[in-house]
Amino acid sequence: MSYVKPAELVTRMVDAGAYKIQMSTRDTLIRSFMGAAFLTIAAAFAVTVSTNTGQPLLGAILFPVGFVMLYLLGYDLLTGVFTLAPLAVLDKRPGATFGGVLRNWGLVFLGNFGGAFLVAVLMAIYFTYGFTTEPSAVGQAIGEIGHGRTVGYADHGAGGMLTLFIRGVLCNWMVSTGVVLAMISENVLGKIVAMWLPIMLFFYMGFEHSIVNMFLFPSGLLLGADFTIVDYLIWNEIPTVVGNLVGGLLFVGLPLYVTYGRPATRRVRERRGTTARAHDAVALTTPPAAEGAVTPASIDRAAEPANVG
């Protein structure tokens, strides 16, 4: 499998961020709509597997199929553009502005919500035979997720809100790592394997992903779960979005960009010992040079790399 080294990987990340900022409104909405639809169908699949088999790990192992499909097709998630778009501004790419980043984030949010909500409606119909029966076991499980991840946090007050935020941070640390690793290979199999690992981890650990939640919580409400839209917004979606932003940018985008996109020059220290003694001997046996003359010491200074950090 071909491997893209980190320095080149960062260039690809910045290129992707610049491209997404300047994408047309139509294309941004379509790609984000489809991206969320693929991801949330996979979420329904994973919950179905976990419920029917009683093995949550199996559901987590299989969930990344949706993430792989959407990124191989070039679709977008809010969690990914949180990480990539700001890098184009930091790199001062032509046309990349803070306003353009906000526009991109807003459009992707709308497209993602539209795609996730459509899947929520379709799955609610599927789990209830068109709302003519009680939800199936899988539908009930989705309703329980919605209840536990809203009212469950609210029961703990400030501690619950902090936990929700931290789970959002941890989630996009992993998800954005998956987004970046999609660029680390030129080979399709290599891309799939690299993406699979962090996505499986985030899902099994129960971290909070704003796009997956755009499906789970509307689904829960449609299936009669015991929480409200306000519960969903205050005690899940809004803090999760903020946590996802912090996690992706702070722990994925910025560290890679700073250390590989703008690496500090390595400091070179002159070793004492044989080299130093040789220089001292030259200094003792060589008469003072005229101003501007070339000497061994001046050659050494000219060869030493500039210390820029």
C-alpha positions as CSV (number, residue, x, y, z in Angstrom):
1,M,0.0,0.0,0.0
2,S,1.4,3.4,-0.9
3,Y,2.1,5.6,2.1
4,V,1.9,9.4,2.2
5,K,4.3,10.9,4.6
6,P,3.0,13.4,7.2
7,A,4.6,16.5,5.6
8,E,2.8,15.7,2.3
9,L,-0.3,14.7,4.2
10,V,-0.5,18.2,5.7
11,T,-0.3,19.7,2.2
12,R,-3.2,17.6,1.2
13,M,-5.2,18.6,4.2
14,V,-4.7,22.3,3.5
15,D,-5.6,21.7,-0.2
16,A,-8.8,20.0,0.9
17,G,-9.7,22.8,3.3
18,A,-9.1,25.5,0.6
19,Y,-11.2,23.5,-1.9
20,K,-14.1,23.0,0.5
21,I,-14.2,26.7,1.4
22,Q,-14.6,27.7,-2.3
23,M,-17.0,25.0,-3.2
24,S,-20.4,26.2,-4.6
25,T,-23.4,26.3,-2.3
26,R,-25.2,23.7,-4.4
27,D,-22.3,21.2,-4.3
28,T,-21.7,21.8,-0.6
29,L,-25.3,21.1,0.3
30,I,-25.6,18.0,-1.9
31,R,-22.3,16.5,-0.6
32,S,-23.0,17.1,3.0
33,F,-26.6,15.8,2.7
34,M,-25.4,12.6,1.2
35,G,-22.5,12.3,3.6
36,A,-24.9,12.4,6.6
37,A,-27.3,10.0,5.0
38,F,-24.6,7.4,4.4
39,L,-23.2,7.8,8.0
40,T,-26.6,7.6,9.7
41,I,-27.8,4.5,7.7
42,A,-24.6,2.9,9.0
43,A,-25.5,4.0,12.6
44,A,-29.0,2.4,12.2
45,F,-27.2,-0.7,10.9
46,A,-24.8,-0.8,13.9
47,V,-27.6,-0.4,16.4
48,T,-29.5,-3.2,14.7
49,V,-26.5,-5.5,14.8
50,S,-25.9,-4.6,18.5
51,T,-29.5,-5.1,19.5
52,N,-30.1,-8.3,17.6
53,T,-26.9,-10.0,18.6
54,G,-26.4,-8.6,22.1
55,Q,-22.8,-7.7,21.1
56,P,-22.1,-4.0,21.0
57,L,-18.5,-4.6,19.9
58,L,-19.8,-6.2,16.7
59,G,-21.9,-3.2,16.0
60,A,-18.9,-0.9,16.5
61,I,-16.7,-3.1,14.3
62,L,-19.2,-2.8,11.4
63,F,-20.3,0.9,11.9
64,P,-17.3,2.3,9.9
65,V,-18.8,1.0,6.6
66,G,-20.8,4.2,6.3
67,F,-17.9,6.4,7.0
68,V,-15.7,4.6,4.4
69,M,-18.4,4.8,1.7
70,L,-19.1,8.5,2.2
71,Y,-15.4,9.5,2.1
72,L,-14.5,7.3,-0.8
73,L,-17.3,9.2,-2.7
74,G,-16.0,12.6,-1.6
75,Y,-19.0,13.6,0.6
76,D,-18.6,15.8,3.6
77,L,-19.3,15.8,7.4
78,L,-19.3,18.8,9.7
79,T,-16.8,17.1,11.9
80,G,-14.3,16.9,9.0
81,V,-14.6,20.5,7.8
82,F,-14.2,21.7,11.4
83,T,-10.6,20.3,11.1
84,L,-9.7,21.0,7.5
85,A,-11.2,24.4,6.5
86,P,-9.4,26.6,9.1
87,L,-6.0,25.2,8.0
88,A,-6.4,26.9,4.6
89,V,-6.8,30.3,6.4
90,L,-3.8,29.6,8.5
91,D,-1.8,28.8,5.4
92,K,-3.0,32.0,3.8
93,R,-4.4,30.3,0.7
94,P,-5.9,32.6,-1.9
95,G,-9.6,33.0,-1.3
96,A,-9.5,31.3,2.1
97,T,-11.1,33.7,4.7
98,F,-12.6,33.3,8.1
99,G,-16.0,34.3,6.6
100,G,-15.6,31.6,4.0
101,V,-14.9,29.0,6.8
102,L,-18.1,30.0,8.6
103,R,-20.1,29.9,5.4
104,N,-18.8,26.3,4.7
105,W,-19.5,25.2,8.3
106,G,-23.1,26.6,8.1
107,L,-23.9,25.0,4.8
108,V,-22.4,21.6,5.8
109,F,-24.4,21.7,9.0
110,L,-27.6,22.3,7.1
111,G,-26.9,19.6,4.6
112,N,-25.9,17.1,7.2
113,F,-29.0,17.8,9.2
114,G,-31.2,17.3,6.2
115,G,-29.6,14.0,5.3
116,A,-29.7,12.7,8.9
117,F,-33.3,13.8,9.4
118,L,-34.4,12.1,6.2
119,V,-32.9,8.8,7.3
120,A,-34.5,9.3,10.8
121,V,-37.9,9.5,9.1
122,L,-37.3,6.6,6.9
123,M,-36.0,4.4,9.7
124,A,-39.0,5.4,12.0
125,I,-41.3,4.2,9.2
126,Y,-39.3,1.0,8.8
127,F,-39.3,0.3,12.6
128,T,-43.1,0.8,13.0
129,Y,-44.6,-0.4,9.7
130,G,-45.5,3.1,8.8
131,F,-46.4,4.1,12.4
132,T,-49.1,1.4,12.5
133,T,-47.4,-0.6,15.3
134,E,-45.2,-0.1,18.3
135,P,-41.5,0.3,17.5
136,S,-39.5,-2.9,17.0
137,A,-36.8,-3.8,19.4
138,V,-34.2,-1.8,17.5
139,G,-36.6,1.2,17.4
140,Q,-37.0,0.9,21.2
141,A,-33.2,0.8,21.6
142,I,-32.8,4.0,19.6
143,G,-35.4,5.7,21.7
144,E,-33.4,4.6,24.8
145,I,-30.3,6.1,23.4
146,G,-32.0,9.4,22.9
147,H,-33.4,9.4,26.4
148,G,-30.1,8.4,28.1
149,R,-28.0,10.9,26.2
150,T,-30.2,13.9,27.0
151,V,-32.1,13.4,30.3
152,G,-29.2,11.2,31.4
153,Y,-26.8,14.1,31.2
154,A,-29.2,16.6,32.6
155,D,-29.6,14.5,35.8
156,H,-25.9,15.2,36.6
157,G,-26.2,19.0,36.1
158,A,-22.9,20.7,35.4
159,G,-21.0,17.5,35.6
160,G,-23.2,16.0,32.9
161,M,-22.7,19.0,30.7
162,L,-18.9,18.7,31.1
163,T,-19.0,15.0,30.4
164,L,-21.1,15.6,27.2
165,F,-18.6,18.3,26.0
166,I,-15.6,16.0,26.7
167,R,-17.3,13.1,24.9
168,G,-17.7,15.5,21.9
169,V,-14.1,16.5,22.0
170,L,-12.9,12.9,22.2
171,C,-15.3,11.9,19.4
172,N,-13.9,14.3,16.8
173,W,-10.3,13.6,17.9
174,M,-11.0,10.2,16.6
175,V,-13.3,11.0,13.7
176,S,-11.1,13.7,12.3
177,T,-8.2,11.4,12.6
178,G,-10.2,9.1,10.3
179,V,-10.8,12.0,7.9
180,V,-7.1,12.7,7.7
181,L,-6.1,9.1,7.4
182,A,-8.3,8.8,4.4
183,M,-5.6,10.9,2.6
184,I,-2.6,8.9,3.9
185,S,-2.7,6.2,1.2
186,E,-3.1,6.2,-2.6
187,N,-4.5,2.7,-2.4
188,V,-8.3,2.1,-1.8
189,L,-7.6,-0.8,0.6
190,G,-5.1,1.3,2.5
191,K,-7.6,4.2,2.8
192,I,-10.3,1.8,4.1
193,V,-8.0,0.2,6.8
194,A,-6.7,3.6,7.9
195,M,-10.2,5.1,8.3
196,W,-11.7,2.1,9.9
197,L,-9.6,2.0,13.1
198,P,-10.4,5.4,14.8
199,I,-14.1,5.3,13.7
200,M,-14.6,1.9,15.3
201,L,-13.0,3.2,18.5
202,F,-15.2,6.3,18.8
203,F,-18.5,4.3,18.2
204,Y,-17.7,1.6,20.7
205,M,-16.7,4.1,23.4
206,G,-20.0,6.0,23.1
207,F,-18.4,9.3,22.2
208,E,-20.8,12.1,21.0
209,H,-20.9,12.7,17.2
210,S,-23.1,15.7,16.2
211,I,-24.1,14.1,12.8
212,V,-24.9,10.7,14.2
213,N,-27.0,12.4,16.9
214,M,-28.9,14.3,14.2
215,F,-30.3,10.9,13.3
216,L,-30.5,9.2,16.7
217,F,-32.5,11.9,18.5
218,P,-35.0,12.8,15.9
219,S,-35.5,9.1,15.4
220,G,-36.1,8.8,19.2
221,L,-38.7,11.6,19.2
222,L,-40.5,10.1,16.2
223,L,-40.6,6.7,17.9
224,G,-42.1,8.1,21.1
225,A,-39.0,8.4,23.4
226,D,-39.4,10.4,26.6
227,F,-37.4,13.6,26.0
228,T,-38.1,16.9,24.2
229,I,-36.6,18.9,21.3
230,V,-35.2,21.4,23.9
231,D,-33.6,18.5,25.8
232,Y,-32.0,17.4,22.5
233,L,-30.6,20.8,21.7
234,I,-29.4,21.9,25.1
235,W,-28.4,18.5,26.5
236,N,-26.8,17.1,23.4
237,E,-26.6,18.7,20.0
238,I,-25.2,22.2,20.9
239,P,-22.5,21.1,23.4
240,T,-21.6,18.2,21.1
241,V,-21.1,20.5,18.1
242,V,-18.8,22.7,20.2
243,G,-16.9,19.7,21.6
244,N,-16.5,18.3,18.1
245,L,-15.1,21.6,16.9
246,V,-12.5,21.8,19.7
247,G,-11.5,18.1,19.4
248,G,-11.0,18.1,15.6
249,L,-9.1,21.4,15.4
250,L,-7.1,21.3,18.7
251,F,-6.0,17.6,18.6
252,V,-5.9,16.8,14.9
253,G,-5.6,19.8,12.5
254,L,-3.4,22.2,14.5
255,P,-0.8,19.7,15.8
256,L,-0.2,18.2,12.3
257,Y,-0.1,21.7,10.7
258,V,2.2,23.2,13.2
259,T,4.8,20.4,13.3
260,Y,4.7,19.4,9.6
261,G,3.3,22.4,7.8
262,R,5.5,24.9,9.6
263,P,8.2,22.9,11.3
264,A,10.8,24.8,13.4
265,T,14.3,24.6,12.2
266,R,16.3,22.0,14.1
267,R,18.8,23.5,16.5
268,V,22.4,22.4,15.8
269,R,24.7,22.7,18.8
270,E,28.5,22.5,18.3
271,R,29.9,19.5,20.1
272,R,32.7,20.1,22.5
273,G,35.6,17.7,22.5
274,T,37.8,16.8,19.5
275,T,36.2,19.3,17.2
276,A,36.5,22.1,19.8
277,R,40.1,21.3,20.6
278,A,41.0,21.3,16.9
279,H,39.5,24.8,16.6
280,D,41.4,26.0,19.6
281,A,44.7,24.6,18.1
282,V,44.0,26.5,14.9
283,A,43.3,29.7,16.8
284,L,46.6,29.4,18.7
285,T,48.8,28.7,15.7
286,T,47.1,31.1,13.2
287,P,48.0,34.8,13.3
288,P,45.0,37.3,13.5
289,A,43.3,37.6,10.1
290,A,42.6,40.8,8.4
291,E,39.0,42.1,8.6
292,G,36.8,40.2,6.1
293,A,39.3,37.4,5.5
294,V,38.0,33.8,5.3
295,T,39.0,31.7,8.3
296,P,38.0,28.2,9.5
297,A,35.8,29.8,12.2
298,S,34.0,32.0,9.6
299,I,33.4,28.9,7.4
300,D,31.9,27.1,10.4
301,R,29.6,30.0,11.1
302,A,28.4,30.2,7.5
303,A,27.6,26.5,7.4
304,E,25.5,26.6,10.6
305,P,21.8,26.6,9.9
306,A,19.9,29.7,11.0
307,N,18.1,29.3,14.4
308,V,14.5,30.2,13.7
309,G,12.8,28.5,16.6
